[in-house]
Amino acid sequence: MKFKHILLGISAFVLIVVFYFILSIRSALHYSQKDFDLDSFQVALINAYATNDSVYFVNGKQEVEGFVVKAIRREGKKESGIFLAAPAYNSVQIEINYFPHDTWMGEIFTDTGRRIDYPSLLAISNSPQSRQRAYSIQFKNFSSRYDTVLGTFHRDTLFINGRLLTDYYEPENNYPERVKEKDDVASVYWTVKDGLIAYKTKCGDYWIKR
């Protein structure tokens, strides 16, 4: 009789575990469309750029450099994933080509041939099954942490090369040890309206969007 009670107890425990396991799978497979779609903040970040935009920056010596927006690449997977299957995601990347010189682009070889791999200035990715929204900014040698926030938001005012800058984001450099040369980018500044609005090099030289 005692053994029978033990078996019943084990069976009840197993049923409870299976029940909650099924619930967890069901929860993982189903997600809200709201968590998949870009929100208004993310849309505004993307709308700061359009394909073929030429963006110029000038420093205190009136030197000019910048980039061209080559593509706004959108990728996604609506089907839920579990175990070894990739989870659902919705991502957007702004790909750019630096000028006057670009040493940051690479090449991708596919079954259909060779394709230029342009660097991604801004990447946004929504993972609806885990309800995560992530951002990453890469500019030359600067690379921000892939994080749930764009960066630290500042309401103070910066005066850069004759221009006032307020309500800006300052992403954290994920690889500060890579900032070695005087022209390496040490800090970037971002606004919702203008996107990348300014940056500072290791030697303290500021560049502002023109």
C-alpha positions in Angstrom: 0.0 0.0 0.0 2.8 2.4 0.9 4.5 1.6 -2.4 1.3 2.3 -4.2 1.0 5.7 -2.6 4.6 6.5 -3.6 3.8 5.5 -7.2 0.7 7.7 -7.2 2.8 10.6 -5.8 5.4 10.2 -8.5 2.7 10.0 -11.2 1.1 13.2 -10.0 4.5 14.9 -9.9 5.3 13.8 -13.4 1.8 15.0 -14.7 2.4 18.4 -13.1 5.9 18.7 -14.7 4.5 17.7 -18.1 1.6 20.1 -17.7 3.9 23.1 -17.0 6.3 21.9 -19.7 3.4 22.0 -22.2 2.4 25.4 -21.0 6.0 26.7 -21.4 6.1 25.4 -24.9 2.8 26.9 -25.8 3.9 30.2 -24.3 7.2 30.1 -26.3 5.4 29.3 -29.5 2.9 32.1 -29.3 3.8 35.7 -29.2 2.1 39.1 -29.6 2.3 40.8 -33.0 3.1 44.0 -31.1 6.3 42.5 -29.8 7.3 41.5 -33.4 6.5 44.8 -35.1 8.8 47.9 -34.8 7.5 50.4 -32.3 7.2 54.1 -33.0 10.7 54.8 -31.5 12.3 52.2 -33.7 10.5 53.5 -36.8 11.7 57.0 -36.1 15.3 55.8 -35.8 15.1 54.1 -39.2 13.3 57.1 -40.8 16.3 59.3 -40.1 17.8 57.6 -43.2 16.8 56.7 -46.7 18.7 54.7 -49.3 21.2 56.8 -51.3 21.3 59.5 -48.6 24.7 61.2 -48.5 25.7 62.2 -44.9 28.5 64.7 -44.4 30.5 65.4 -41.2 32.9 68.3 -40.7 35.5 68.9 -38.0 37.0 72.0 -36.5 39.5 72.2 -39.4 36.7 72.2 -41.9 37.7 68.7 -43.2 34.8 66.7 -44.5 34.1 63.0 -44.5 30.9 60.9 -44.3 29.0 58.0 -45.8 26.3 57.0 -48.3 23.4 54.9 -47.2 23.6 51.9 -49.5 20.6 49.9 -48.3 18.1 49.6 -45.5 18.0 45.8 -45.2 14.9 44.2 -43.5 14.9 40.5 -42.5 12.6 38.5 -40.4 11.0 35.2 -39.5 7.5 35.0 -38.2 7.4 31.3 -37.5 8.0 30.5 -33.8 11.0 28.4 -33.0 11.7 26.0 -30.2 14.5 23.6 -29.3 16.9 23.7 -32.3 14.7 25.8 -34.5 15.5 29.5 -34.8 13.0 31.7 -32.9 11.0 34.4 -34.6 12.7 37.7 -35.2 12.3 41.0 -37.0 15.4 43.0 -37.8 16.4 46.1 -39.8 20.0 47.2 -40.7 21.2 50.5 -42.2 24.1 49.6 -44.4 26.6 52.3 -45.4 29.6 53.0 -47.6 32.2 55.5 -46.1 33.8 58.2 -48.2 36.3 59.4 -49.2 37.9 56.0 -48.3 36.2 52.8 -47.1 38.3 50.2 -45.4 35.5 48.6 -43.5 33.5 46.8 -46.2 34.1 43.2 -47.0 32.9 40.5 -49.4 30.4 37.7 -49.1 30.5 34.7 -51.5 27.2 32.9 -52.0 25.8 30.3 -54.5 24.8 33.2 -56.8 28.2 34.9 -56.7 30.1 37.7 -54.9 28.3 40.4 -52.9 29.8 43.4 -51.2 29.2 43.3 -47.4 28.6 46.9 -46.4 29.1 47.8 -42.7 25.9 48.2 -40.7 25.6 51.6 -39.0 22.5 50.8 -37.0 21.0 47.4 -36.4 17.6 46.8 -34.7 16.3 43.4 -33.8 13.0 42.4 -32.1 12.7 38.9 -30.6 9.0 38.6 -29.9 9.2 35.2 -28.2 11.5 36.6 -25.4 9.9 40.1 -25.8 13.4 41.6 -26.3 14.2 44.7 -28.4 17.9 45.2 -29.1 20.1 47.9 -30.7 23.6 48.0 -32.0 25.6 50.9 -33.5 28.8 50.4 -35.5 30.8 53.3 -36.9 34.3 52.7 -38.2 36.1 51.1 -35.3 33.4 52.0 -32.8 30.9 49.2 -31.9 28.3 49.5 -29.2 27.1 46.8 -27.0 24.1 44.9 -28.5 21.7 46.1 -25.8 18.0 46.7 -25.0 18.6 50.4 -25.0 20.2 52.6 -27.7 22.5 54.2 -25.2 22.6 56.7 -22.3 20.1 59.5 -22.9 21.3 63.0 -22.1 19.2 66.2 -21.8 22.1 68.5 -21.3 23.5 70.6 -24.1 26.8 70.0 -26.0 28.3 72.8 -28.1 30.2 71.1 -31.0 31.9 73.1 -33.7 29.4 75.9 -33.5 26.3 73.7 -33.2 24.2 73.0 -30.1 23.3 69.4 -29.5 20.5 68.4 -27.0 18.4 65.3 -26.2 21.0 62.9 -27.5 22.0 59.3 -26.9 25.5 58.2 -26.1 26.1 54.5 -26.7 28.7 52.7 -24.8 31.8 51.5 -26.7 31.9 47.7 -26.3 35.5 47.6 -27.3 37.3 50.6 -25.8 40.6 48.7 -26.0 40.4 49.0 -29.8 40.7 52.8 -29.6 44.4 53.2 -30.1 45.2 55.5 -33.0 44.5 59.3 -32.8 41.8 59.1 -35.5 40.0 56.1 -34.0 36.4 56.9 -33.0 36.1 57.0 -29.2 32.5 58.3 -28.8 29.4 58.7 -30.9 26.3 60.8 -30.4 22.9 59.9 -31.7 19.5 61.7 -32.0 16.2 60.3 -33.1 15.7 63.0 -35.7 19.2 63.0 -37.3 20.6 59.6 -36.5 24.4 59.8 -36.0 24.8 63.5 -35.3 28.4 63.7 -34.1 31.4 61.7 -33.0 34.7 62.2 -31.2 38.1 60.7 -32.0 40.8 59.5 -29.6 42.7 62.8 -30.0 39.7 64.8 -29.0 38.7 65.9 -32.5 34.9 66.4 -32.9 33.0 65.8 -36.1 29.5 67.2 -36.4 26.8 66.4 -39.1 26.6 69.1 -41.7 
